[in-house]
Amino acid sequence: MTLAKPTFPAPDHDHGRCAADALDHAERVCKLRAQKFTPIRRQVLQALLSSHRPLGAYEVIDELAKSMPRPAPITVYRALDFLMENGLVHRIESRNAYLACAHDHDTAAMVAFLICDACGSVGEIPAAPVAQSLNAAARATGFAPKLSVVEITGTCSHCQK
């Protein structure tokens, strides 16, 4: 995973440019994988890109309902599944919410989510060494791990100032 972007964007960053870059990234990923980036998939990703905070599926629906007829939950869940399968969205387990991802990593890459208790923003960092250690410890007990999700709560550098 390449961290070309800061873990937590500055509060005054150009969010329009940030979201546009993420959409361009999604288009490239879908084209490379011969996947269809349908209008509803794009709209769901745009809703998630409205901030750097994770949104629940019904919050995505509420965001979409501002500019189009209210979509059915199954439609949004299918779009979220597609976006997750292609590494364009992550699920934040502890919040039962979804976060847009514009990092250049494959869908199996292990990341850790840094969740700011103050502003609600979520950053992501590479976590392969941590996951390898946890999986090895689990295997040593006879457990067969499938998925490791690392979520760390705290305060981002912007909120500490």
Salt bridges, closest charged atoms under 4 A:
ASP21 OD1 - ARG17 NH1 2.96
GLU27 OE2 - ARG42 NH2 1.90
ASP62 OD1 - ARG70 NH2 2.54
GLU63 OE1 - LYS66 NZ 3.20
GLU93 OE1 - ARG91 NH1 2.57
GLU124 OE1 - HIS90 NE2 3.22
GLU124 OE2 - HIS103 ND1 3.33
GLU124 OE2 - HIS105 NE2 2.97
